[in-house]
Structure formats: C-alpha cells, structure tokens
C-alpha cells in the first residue's frame, strides 16, 4: 500500500515539473513578430506595393473592344474591331465585299458536323475560307389555313423562294469541317462602312414574288490580306 502511494507521488512530481522562477533572472521568450512572413507567399505579399487606381500602370493596357486581339492585325488596316480579319465576302449575285471580316463578339462559329455527329467550335482566326453548299432551292407556293381550327390549306397563287444549305469550313491546318450552322452573322468593314449582317444559316425563305436569284446568300468567305487588296484595287479601277 505504501509502495503504491510513493509511486503515485513521484509520478505527479515528474508531470508537474519545476515551477517557473519569479525572481526575474530567467529570460522570457518573446512572441514572433506579427509581420514575419510564414513562407514564400507571405514574403512577396509583404513586399507588394499598393496600386493607385487613378494612375495607369506601364505594364497594363486597356482591352480593345471586340473581343480578343488579332495577332495578325496591322496598324495600316482600317478596321475598328480589334478581332477583324482581312478578307472578302462573295455573294451569290457576284458582288465581292472586301474589308475586315468579323462575327459576333467573342463567339466562335458553331458547326454541327455530320461526320462526327457533334457540335464543333471554330474560331474565326483559324479559318482560311467558308463555302456554301446548296442542298435544295426551289419556289414554294404560298398558303394559309382555311380557317381557325381547320387543318385545310388554301393556296394563294403566289410563290416565294426557299433554299437549304450547309457550309464547308476550311482551316489553316488544311482540315475541313462540313455541316450546318444556326444563323450566325458575318460582317465586312472597310473605311468605316460596314456591310452586313449576312446570316450563315441552314434555311432561307424569301418574300412573296421574289425569285431565287433575288434571294441573295453568301457564296464564299475568304480570309486573306492579298485577296482583300486585289479586290480593293479592282474596285478602284472600275470606278
């Protein structure tokens, strides 16, 4: 019994340890500085300088309107859109429209590929050309329902043009993506004048009394600085 009590007392003394000195002779440990960095991130945060929003930085610049910057853009090209590409839009009536070509801001071409059975995203910057492929074009008879709730058609005797088509997208790596698009516009800008929008869709419907030739569509789009310059020069000679 006595032996157990001694063991218990010795164990308590070992756990408690010596009491801290109160005579002031022993040094007292100082807490770490609040500003001391705890790692690489803390070191660089302490060295960072506050930024004045009213003073422009030499290492930054404002973003150009019209989406991502075009790395091939030249200061001599008269395009207001920073993402415009030099090229030509050829219409089905023979007109050729040179200038800076662009579509909806920050939106690639969305193409349904019949080959892969999937939607493909094609950036304008990766294109060499877009070519229309006419599937069907004909004159349709105009009609209306005979009456409300009556499933009988009444033809008016007038006609309108209808056309179905898809598109071939030729890329700069030589590959071709062929399929339909969902009505995305394209514009051509030259000397401050904008032609368009010309919609690249899969179905076109004209007005009553129009002919197929009058229902103009985009036959081809070529992205090329050389082609643009040639068409501009030819247009200037013909005037």
GROMACS elastic network, one bead per residue, 0.5 to 0.9 nm:
[ bonds ]
;  ai    aj funct       b0    kb
    1     4     6  0.53327   500
    1     5     6  0.65340   500
    1     6     6  0.89553   500
    2     5     6  0.51829   500
    2     6     6  0.63748   500
    2     7     6  0.88124   500
    3     6     6  0.52494   500
    3     7     6  0.63925   500
    3     8     6  0.88226   500
    4     7     6  0.52118   500
    4     8     6  0.63467   500
    4     9     6  0.88571   500
    5     8     6  0.51542   500
    5     9     6  0.63409   500
    5    10     6  0.87900   500
    6     9     6  0.51979   500
    6    10     6  0.62455   500
    6    11     6  0.86042   500
    7    10     6  0.52682   500
    7    11     6  0.61788   500
    7    12     6  0.87861   500
    8    11     6  0.51648   500
    8    12     6  0.63680   500
    8    13     6  0.88353   500
    9    12     6  0.52902   500
    9    13     6  0.64091   500
    9    14     6  0.88551   500
   10    13     6  0.52059   500
   10    14     6  0.63512   500
   10    15     6  0.88814   500
   11    14     6  0.52245   500
   11    15     6  0.63957   500
   11    16     6  0.87437   500
   12    15     6  0.52430   500
   12    16     6  0.61320   500
   12    17     6  0.86409   500
   13    16     6  0.52659   500
   13    17     6  0.61920   500
   13    18     6  0.84053   500
   14    17     6  0.55054   500
   14    18     6  0.86739   500
   16    19     6  0.80209   500
   18    21     6  0.87451   500
   19    22     6  0.89568   500
   20    26     6  0.89000   500
   21    24     6  0.70197   500
   21    25     6  0.77555   500
   21    26     6  0.69598   500
   22    25     6  0.79213   500
   22    26     6  0.83756   500
   23    26     6  0.77130   500
   24    27     6  0.75219   500
   24    28     6  0.86729   500
   30    33     6  0.87031   500
   31    34     6  0.85951   500
   32    35     6  0.86250   500
   32    36     6  0.73957   500
   33    36     6  0.54358   500
   34    37     6  0.84227   500
   35    42     6  0.89565   500
   35    46     6  0.78622   500
   36    42     6  0.80300   500
   36    43     6  0.80964   500
   36    46     6  0.87440   500
   37    40     6  0.75323   500
   37    41     6  0.78312   500
   37    43     6  0.50624   500
   37    44     6  0.85628   500
   37    45     6  0.85056   500
   37    46     6  0.74184   500
   38    41     6  0.77690   500
   38    42     6  0.56586   500
   38    43     6  0.74034   500
   39    42     6  0.53062   500
   39    43     6  0.62162   500
   39    44     6  0.88913   500
   40    43     6  0.50657   500
   40    44     6  0.63810   500
   40    45     6  0.86069   500
   41    44     6  0.54266   500
   41    45     6  0.61215   500
   41    46     6  0.86675   500
   42    45     6  0.50644   500
   42    46     6  0.61716   500
   42    47     6  0.87139   500
   43    46     6  0.53557   500
   43    47     6  0.65135   500
   43    48     6  0.89070   500
   44    48     6  0.61131   500
   45    48     6  0.51444   500
   45    49     6  0.85351   500
   46    49     6  0.82780   500
   51    54     6  0.88199   500
   51    55     6  0.82327   500
   51    57     6  0.87489   500
   52    55     6  0.56102   500
   52    56     6  0.80842   500
   52    57     6  0.89156   500
   53    56     6  0.71287   500
   53    57     6  0.89318   500
   56    59     6  0.86849   500
   56    60     6  0.75022   500
   56    61     6  0.81423   500
   57    60     6  0.54678   500
   57    61     6  0.77084   500
   58    61     6  0.76959   500
   61    64     6  0.89735   500
   63    66     6  0.89369   500
   63    67     6  0.81903   500
   63    68     6  0.82012   500
   63    69     6  0.82482   500
   64    67     6  0.70284   500
   64    68     6  0.75642   500
   64    69     6  0.68877   500
   64    81     6  0.79889   500
   64    82     6  0.60444   500
   64    83     6  0.87487   500
   65    68     6  0.82796   500
   65    69     6  0.87783   500
   65    80     6  0.84755   500
   65    81     6  0.65422   500
   65    82     6  0.64106   500
   65    83     6  0.84911   500
   65   105     6  0.88545   500
   66    69     6  0.81139   500
   66    80     6  0.86393   500
   66    81     6  0.53958   500
   66    82     6  0.57477   500
   66    83     6  0.60694   500
   66    84     6  0.83812   500
   66   104     6  0.85780   500
   66   105     6  0.54402   500
   66   106     6  0.72225   500
   67    81     6  0.83787   500
   67    82     6  0.71386   500
   67    83     6  0.63171   500
   67   105     6  0.55791   500
   67   106     6  0.50030   500
   67   107     6  0.86713   500
   68    82     6  0.71985   500
   68    83     6  0.60354   500
   68   105     6  0.87146   500
   68   106     6  0.69883   500
   69    72     6  0.88655   500
   69    73     6  0.80820   500
   69    82     6  0.54489   500
   69    83     6  0.53928   500
   69    84     6  0.88364   500
   70    73     6  0.53342   500
   70    82     6  0.61521   500
   70    84     6  0.71367   500
   70    85     6  0.75649   500
   70   125     6  0.77922   500
   71    74     6  0.85845   500
   71    83     6  0.87520   500
   72    85     6  0.80188   500
   73    76     6  0.85004   500
   73    77     6  0.71967   500
   73    82     6  0.76206   500
   73    83     6  0.80070   500
   73    84     6  0.79357   500
   73    85     6  0.74196   500
   73    86     6  0.85413   500
   74    77     6  0.55321   500
   74    78     6  0.89017   500
   75    78     6  0.77331   500
   75    79     6  0.89190   500
   76    79     6  0.88268   500
   77    80     6  0.89589   500
   77    86     6  0.81252   500
   77    99     6  0.87928   500
   77   100     6  0.81435   500
   77   190     6  0.89367   500
   78    99     6  0.83210   500
   78   100     6  0.79399   500
   78   189     6  0.83472   500
   78   190     6  0.65365   500
   78   191     6  0.58042   500
   78   192     6  0.74459   500
   79    82     6  0.71853   500
   79    83     6  0.88752   500
   79    84     6  0.66931   500
   79    85     6  0.87141   500
   79    86     6  0.89332   500
   79    99     6  0.78848   500
   79   100     6  0.59556   500
   79   189     6  0.66773   500
   79   190     6  0.68136   500
   79   191     6  0.73884   500
   79   192     6  0.73871   500
   80    83     6  0.88481   500
   80    84     6  0.79359   500
   80   100     6  0.86856   500
   80   189     6  0.82805   500
   80   192     6  0.75897   500
   81    84     6  0.53947   500
   81   100     6  0.80496   500
   81   102     6  0.79627   500
   81   189     6  0.88515   500
   82    85     6  0.87115   500
   83   100     6  0.87214   500
   83   101     6  0.85044   500
   83   102     6  0.69046   500
   83   105     6  0.83794   500
   83   106     6  0.88042   500
   83   124     6  0.89071   500
   83   125     6  0.84312   500
   84    99     6  0.86543   500
   84   101     6  0.51227   500
   84   102     6  0.50190   500
   84   103     6  0.84433   500
   84   188     6  0.86420   500
   84   189     6  0.84377   500
   85    99     6  0.79536   500
   85   100     6  0.50239   500
   85   101     6  0.50535   500
   85   102     6  0.66634   500
   85   124     6  0.81715   500
   85   125     6  0.74991   500
   85   223     6  0.67127   500
   85   224     6  0.79577   500
   85   225     6  0.81556   500
   86    98     6  0.76723   500
   86    99     6  0.56670   500
   86   101     6  0.60933   500
   86   188     6  0.89079   500
   86   222     6  0.87041   500
   86   223     6  0.59846   500
   86   224     6  0.57024   500
   86   225     6  0.50008   500
   86   226     6  0.85073   500
   86   227     6  0.84694   500
   86   228     6  0.63274   500
   86   229     6  0.88510   500
   87    97     6  0.84371   500
   87    98     6  0.58109   500
   87    99     6  0.57953   500
   87   100     6  0.62894   500
   87   101     6  0.62545   500
   87   188     6  0.82648   500
   87   221     6  0.74269   500
   87   222     6  0.54475   500
   87   225     6  0.57772   500
   87   226     6  0.80128   500
   87   227     6  0.63491   500
   87   229     6  0.84955   500
   88    96     6  0.64442   500
   88    97     6  0.53765   500
   88    99     6  0.63685   500
   88   100     6  0.81355   500
   88   101     6  0.75323   500
   88   188     6  0.76230   500
   88   220     6  0.83186   500
   88   221     6  0.58882   500
   88   222     6  0.53317   500
   88   223     6  0.66197   500
   88   224     6  0.74463   500
   88   225     6  0.88110   500
   88   227     6  0.68580   500
   88   228     6  0.56337   500
   88   231     6  0.78193   500
   89    95     6  0.82153   500
   89    96     6  0.57175   500
   89    97     6  0.50023   500
   89    98     6  0.64279   500
   89    99     6  0.84847   500
   89   101     6  0.80977   500
   89   186     6  0.89097   500
   89   187     6  0.85000   500
   89   188     6  0.71852   500
   89   218     6  0.70618   500
   89   219     6  0.79090   500
   89   220     6  0.61438   500
   89   222     6  0.65867   500
   89   223     6  0.87998   500
   90    93     6  0.84107   500
   90    94     6  0.67052   500
   90    95     6  0.58844   500
   90    97     6  0.63666   500
   90    98     6  0.87046   500
   90   217     6  0.89068   500
   90   218     6  0.61215   500
   90   219     6  0.56552   500
   90   220     6  0.51638   500
   90   221     6  0.61588   500
   90   222     6  0.81930   500
   91    94     6  0.55760   500
   91    95     6  0.53524   500
   91    96     6  0.64331   500
   91    97     6  0.81518   500
   91   216     6  0.67626   500
   91   217     6  0.58070   500
   91   219     6  0.50797   500
   91   220     6  0.69458   500
   91   221     6  0.88113   500
   92    95     6  0.73316   500
   92   213     6  0.78433   500
   92   215     6  0.87001   500
   92   216     6  0.56447   500
   92   217     6  0.55251   500
   92   218     6  0.60591   500
   92   219     6  0.52752   500
   92   220     6  0.85106   500
   93   213     6  0.71646   500
   93   214     6  0.80220   500
   93   216     6  0.63998   500
   93   217     6  0.81131   500
   93   219     6  0.88788   500
   94   219     6  0.89271   500
   96   231     6  0.73377   500
   97   188     6  0.66936   500
   97   189     6  0.86193   500
   97   190     6  0.87790   500
   97   195     6  0.76277   500
   97   228     6  0.84805   500
   97   231     6  0.79442   500
   97   232     6  0.86945   500
   98   101     6  0.82722   500
   98   188     6  0.66482   500
   98   189     6  0.76187   500
   98   190     6  0.70204   500
   98   227     6  0.81397   500
   98   228     6  0.51295   500
   98   229     6  0.78374   500
   98   230     6  0.89835   500
   98   231     6  0.63838   500
   98   232     6  0.65229   500
   99   187     6  0.89249   500
   99   188     6  0.52876   500
   99   191     6  0.82086   500
   99   194     6  0.87825   500
   99   225     6  0.89192   500
   99   228     6  0.64010   500
   99   229     6  0.87590   500
   99   232     6  0.84876   500
  100   187     6  0.78307   500
  100   188     6  0.52983   500
  100   190     6  0.64232   500
  100   228     6  0.87803   500
  101   124     6  0.89990   500
  101   186     6  0.69325   500
  101   187     6  0.55863   500
  101   189     6  0.66100   500
  101   221     6  0.88971   500
  101   223     6  0.78254   500
  102   105     6  0.80370   500
  102   124     6  0.76086   500
  102   185     6  0.85666   500
  102   186     6  0.57493   500
  102   187     6  0.55074   500
  102   188     6  0.68336   500
  102   189     6  0.84515   500
  103   106     6  0.83645   500
  103   107     6  0.73649   500
  103   108     6  0.81236   500
  103   109     6  0.84139   500
  103   124     6  0.80609   500
  103   184     6  0.74501   500
  103   185     6  0.57626   500
  103   187     6  0.62533   500
  103   197     6  0.86818   500
  104   107     6  0.55570   500
  104   108     6  0.79926   500
  104   184     6  0.76505   500
  104   185     6  0.69007   500
  104   186     6  0.75819   500
  105   108     6  0.85995   500
  107   110     6  0.84613   500
  107   121     6  0.89933   500
  107   123     6  0.77296   500
  107   124     6  0.87783   500
  108   121     6  0.58689   500
  108   122     6  0.53118   500
  108   124     6  0.63263   500
  109   120     6  0.79367   500
  109   121     6  0.56892   500
  109   123     6  0.61594   500
  109   124     6  0.70020   500
  109   181     6  0.77428   500
  109   184     6  0.74290   500
  110   119     6  0.65681   500
  110   120     6  0.57396   500
  110   122     6  0.64447   500
  110   123     6  0.89377   500
  110   180     6  0.85563   500
  110   181     6  0.61140   500
  110   182     6  0.73964   500
  110   184     6  0.82685   500
  111   118     6  0.83403   500
  111   119     6  0.55140   500
  111   120     6  0.50682   500
  111   121     6  0.64962   500
  111   122     6  0.75058   500
  111   167     6  0.85109   500
  111   169     6  0.88328   500
  111   177     6  0.78790   500
  111   178     6  0.76931   500
  111   179     6  0.58947   500
  111   180     6  0.56566   500
  111   182     6  0.77889   500
  112   115     6  0.89209   500
  112   116     6  0.85350   500
  112   117     6  0.70237   500
  112   118     6  0.57822   500
  112   120     6  0.61637   500
  112   177     6  0.88696   500
  112   178     6  0.78554   500
  112   179     6  0.51565   500
  112   180     6  0.53236   500
  112   181     6  0.64188   500
  112   182     6  0.87891   500
  113   116     6  0.55821   500
  113   117     6  0.54997   500
  113   118     6  0.56082   500
  113   119     6  0.60860   500
  113   120     6  0.66966   500
  113   177     6  0.66226   500
  113   178     6  0.58494   500
  113   180     6  0.71799   500
  114   118     6  0.72878   500
  114   178     6  0.71718   500
  114   179     6  0.58776   500
  114   180     6  0.83900   500
  115   118     6  0.81235   500
  115   177     6  0.84977   500
  115   178     6  0.78611   500
  115   179     6  0.83040   500
  116   119     6  0.83365   500
  120   177     6  0.82743   500
  122   125     6  0.84676   500
  122   126     6  0.71153   500
  122   127     6  0.78512   500
  122   169     6  0.84238   500
  122   171     6  0.86563   500
  122   177     6  0.89175   500
  123   126     6  0.55530   500
  123   127     6  0.72022   500
  124   127     6  0.55003   500
  124   128     6  0.87879   500
  125   128     6  0.85274   500
  125   172     6  0.88326   500
  125   223     6  0.89054   500
  126   170     6  0.87123   500
  126   171     6  0.56417   500
  126   172     6  0.56790   500
  126   173     6  0.81741   500
  127   130     6  0.76652   500
  127   169     6  0.70160   500
  127   170     6  0.60155   500
  127   172     6  0.56596   500
  127   173     6  0.88716   500
  127   222     6  0.84391   500
  127   223     6  0.68482   500
  128   169     6  0.78005   500
  128   170     6  0.55700   500
  128   171     6  0.53402   500
  128   172     6  0.55524   500
  128   174     6  0.86458   500
  128   221     6  0.83882   500
  128   222     6  0.61214   500
  128   223     6  0.52171   500
  128   224     6  0.74184   500
  129   168     6  0.80076   500
  129   169     6  0.60750   500
  129   170     6  0.53062   500
  129   171     6  0.72055   500
  129   172     6  0.88638   500
  129   220     6  0.71466   500
  129   221     6  0.52993   500
  129   223     6  0.58681   500
  129   224     6  0.87804   500
  130   167     6  0.65962   500
  130   168     6  0.55206   500
  130   170     6  0.63323   500
  130   219     6  0.84443   500
  130   220     6  0.56212   500
  130   222     6  0.66964   500
  130   223     6  0.87269   500
  131   166     6  0.86043   500
  131   167     6  0.55762   500
  131   168     6  0.50743   500
  131   169     6  0.67436   500
  131   170     6  0.83190   500
  131   218     6  0.80769   500
  131   219     6  0.60476   500
  131   221     6  0.64073   500
  131   222     6  0.85632   500
  132   165     6  0.67046   500
  132   166     6  0.60597   500
  132   168     6  0.64765   500
  132   200     6  0.86709   500
  132   217     6  0.85996   500
  132   218     6  0.69189   500
  132   219     6  0.52344   500
  132   220     6  0.61547   500
  132   221     6  0.89030   500
  133   164     6  0.87617   500
  133   165     6  0.54262   500
  133   166     6  0.53099   500
  133   167     6  0.56814   500
  133   168     6  0.72774   500
  133   219     6  0.81987   500
  134   137     6  0.72561   500
  134   163     6  0.73385   500
  134   164     6  0.61925   500
  134   166     6  0.66914   500
  134   167     6  0.86119   500
  135   163     6  0.76093   500
  135   164     6  0.54861   500
  135   166     6  0.73149   500
  136   162     6  0.79836   500
  136   163     6  0.55607   500
  136   164     6  0.51036   500
  136   165     6  0.69074   500
  137   161     6  0.73253   500
  137   162     6  0.55531   500
  137   164     6  0.63464   500
  137   165     6  0.86130   500
  137   212     6  0.75253   500
  138   160     6  0.85163   500
  138   161     6  0.58751   500
  138   162     6  0.55256   500
  138   163     6  0.65926   500
  138   212     6  0.72238   500
  139   159     6  0.61030   500
  139   160     6  0.54820   500
  139   162     6  0.60125   500
  139   163     6  0.87497   500
  139   211     6  0.76583   500
  139   212     6  0.73189   500
  140   158     6  0.85382   500
  140   159     6  0.53664   500
  140   160     6  0.53708   500
  140   161     6  0.60950   500
  140   162     6  0.66367   500
  141   155     6  0.67689   500
  141   156     6  0.76071   500
  141   157     6  0.67274   500
  141   158     6  0.60125   500
  141   160     6  0.65609   500
  141   161     6  0.89384   500
  142   154     6  0.86219   500
  142   155     6  0.58589   500
  142   156     6  0.58270   500
  142   157     6  0.67571   500
  142   158     6  0.54993   500
  142   159     6  0.53716   500
  142   160     6  0.67658   500
  142   208     6  0.74116   500
  143   153     6  0.62072   500
  143   154     6  0.53665   500
  143   156     6  0.56214   500
  143   157     6  0.80812   500
  143   158     6  0.83121   500
  144   147     6  0.85424   500
  144   152     6  0.84078   500
  144   153     6  0.55966   500
  144   154     6  0.53347   500
  144   155     6  0.65188   500
  144   156     6  0.76427   500
  145   148     6  0.72619   500
  145   149     6  0.84589   500
  145   150     6  0.68738   500
  145   151     6  0.66700   500
  145   152     6  0.57394   500
  145   154     6  0.59193   500
  145   155     6  0.87521   500
  146   149     6  0.86520   500
  146   150     6  0.62373   500
  146   151     6  0.74134   500
  146   152     6  0.55341   500
  146   153     6  0.56873   500
  146   154     6  0.55707   500
  147   150     6  0.52253   500
  147   151     6  0.79689   500
  147   152     6  0.77986   500
  147   153     6  0.88742   500
  148   151     6  0.84061   500
  150   153     6  0.84969   500
  155   158     6  0.78301   500
  156   159     6  0.84331   500
  158   208     6  0.63132   500
  158   209     6  0.66429   500
  159   207     6  0.82769   500
  159   208     6  0.55532   500
  159   209     6  0.59023   500
  159   210     6  0.77086   500
  159   211     6  0.86541   500
  160   205     6  0.73099   500
  160   206     6  0.56161   500
  160   207     6  0.54952   500
  160   209     6  0.58160   500
  160   210     6  0.57970   500
  160   211     6  0.69685   500
  160   212     6  0.82350   500
  161   204     6  0.81401   500
  161   205     6  0.60109   500
  161   206     6  0.50827   500
  161   207     6  0.71905   500
  161   208     6  0.78606   500
  161   209     6  0.83107   500
  161   210     6  0.64077   500
  161   211     6  0.58366   500
  161   212     6  0.52559   500
  161   213     6  0.88326   500
  161   214     6  0.86803   500
  161   215     6  0.70104   500
  162   203     6  0.75389   500
  162   204     6  0.57033   500
  162   206     6  0.63182   500
  162   212     6  0.74514   500
  162   215     6  0.83619   500
  163   202     6  0.83020   500
  163   203     6  0.58031   500
  163   204     6  0.50923   500
  163   205     6  0.66194   500
  163   206     6  0.87202   500
  163   212     6  0.81965   500
  163   215     6  0.86814   500
  164   201     6  0.86064   500
  164   202     6  0.56075   500
  164   204     6  0.63922   500
  164   205     6  0.89675   500
  165   180     6  0.75142   500
  165   201     6  0.76277   500
  165   202     6  0.51112   500
  165   203     6  0.64163   500
  165   204     6  0.84276   500
  166   178     6  0.73634   500
  166   179     6  0.54560   500
  166   181     6  0.72097   500
  166   200     6  0.86143   500
  166   201     6  0.75345   500
  166   202     6  0.56762   500
  166   203     6  0.86755   500
  167   177     6  0.82481   500
  167   178     6  0.56584   500
  167   179     6  0.55121   500
  167   180     6  0.59754   500
  167   181     6  0.75609   500
  167   200     6  0.82530   500
  167   201     6  0.87795   500
  167   202     6  0.84509   500
  168   176     6  0.65873   500
  168   177     6  0.58905   500
  168   179     6  0.66958   500
  168   180     6  0.87427   500
  169   175     6  0.83756   500
  169   176     6  0.55127   500
  169   177     6  0.50574   500
  169   178     6  0.60791   500
  169   179     6  0.84067   500
  170   173     6  0.83370   500
  170   174     6  0.65341   500
  170   175     6  0.60058   500
  170   177     6  0.65549   500
  170   178     6  0.85435   500
  171   174     6  0.54566   500
  171   175     6  0.54806   500
  171   176     6  0.61541   500
  171   177     6  0.79560   500
  172   175     6  0.74134   500
  173   176     6  0.89025   500
  180   200     6  0.87898   500
  180   201     6  0.70760   500
  180   202     6  0.57906   500
  181   184     6  0.69880   500
  181   200     6  0.66611   500
  181   201     6  0.53496   500
  181   202     6  0.61864   500
  182   200     6  0.73600   500
  182   201     6  0.52394   500
  182   202     6  0.67678   500
  183   199     6  0.54651   500
  183   200     6  0.50668   500
  183   202     6  0.71256   500
  183   203     6  0.86418   500
  184   198     6  0.82534   500
  184   199     6  0.54377   500
  184   200     6  0.53191   500
  184   201     6  0.65673   500
  185   196     6  0.78519   500
  185   197     6  0.53934   500
  185   198     6  0.53076   500
  185   200     6  0.60358   500
  185   201     6  0.85753   500
  186   195     6  0.89363   500
  186   196     6  0.66914   500
  186   197     6  0.55049   500
  186   198     6  0.53264   500
  186   199     6  0.63936   500
  186   200     6  0.75094   500
  187   194     6  0.67060   500
  187   195     6  0.57679   500
  187   197     6  0.52342   500
  187   198     6  0.65723   500
  188   193     6  0.82978   500
  188   194     6  0.56882   500
  188   195     6  0.51610   500
  188   196     6  0.66733   500
  188   197     6  0.83026   500
  189   192     6  0.64309   500
  189   193     6  0.55228   500
  189   195     6  0.62202   500
  189   196     6  0.87704   500
  190   193     6  0.53494   500
  190   194     6  0.65466   500
  190   195     6  0.84150   500
  191   194     6  0.84288   500
  194   197     6  0.85634   500
  195   198     6  0.81795   500
  196   199     6  0.83052   500
  198   217     6  0.75656   500
  198   218     6  0.69549   500
  199   217     6  0.81609   500
  199   218     6  0.79986   500
  200   203     6  0.89263   500
  200   217     6  0.82408   500
  200   218     6  0.73341   500
  201   204     6  0.74175   500
  204   215     6  0.80750   500
  204   217     6  0.85085   500
  205   215     6  0.79171   500
  206   209     6  0.84684   500
  206   210     6  0.63510   500
  206   211     6  0.80070   500
  206   212     6  0.80879   500
  206   214     6  0.83778   500
  206   215     6  0.59817   500
  207   210     6  0.55817   500
  207   211     6  0.87024   500
  207   215     6  0.85627   500
  208   211     6  0.87549   500
  210   213     6  0.82225   500
  210   214     6  0.61073   500
  210   215     6  0.70662   500
  211   214     6  0.51815   500
  211   215     6  0.65603   500
  212   215     6  0.52022   500
  212   216     6  0.78168   500
  213   216     6  0.64358   500
  216   219     6  0.88548   500
  218   221     6  0.74691   500
  222   227     6  0.77173   500
  222   228     6  0.86727   500
  223   227     6  0.79224   500
  223   228     6  0.82486   500
  224   227     6  0.52684   500
  224   228     6  0.62401   500
  224   229     6  0.87272   500
  225   228     6  0.51099   500
  225   229     6  0.62347   500
  225   230     6  0.87100   500
  226   229     6  0.52024   500
  226   230     6  0.62508   500
  226   231     6  0.87777   500
  227   230     6  0.51147   500
  227   231     6  0.62656   500
  227   232     6  0.85957   500
  228   231     6  0.53507   500
  228   232     6  0.62081   500
  228   233     6  0.86644   500
  229   232     6  0.51074   500
  229   233     6  0.61348   500
  229   234     6  0.86406   500
  230   233     6  0.51233   500
  230   234     6  0.61513   500
  230   235     6  0.85551   500
  231   234     6  0.50581   500
  231   235     6  0.60300   500
  231   236     6  0.85401   500
  232   235     6  0.51430   500
  232   236     6  0.62333   500
  232   237     6  0.87935   500
  233   236     6  0.51230   500
  233   237     6  0.63487   500
  233   238     6  0.88283   500
  234   237     6  0.51534   500
  234   238     6  0.63258   500
  234   239     6  0.89370   500
  235   238     6  0.52707   500
  235   239     6  0.66057   500
  236   239     6  0.54993   500
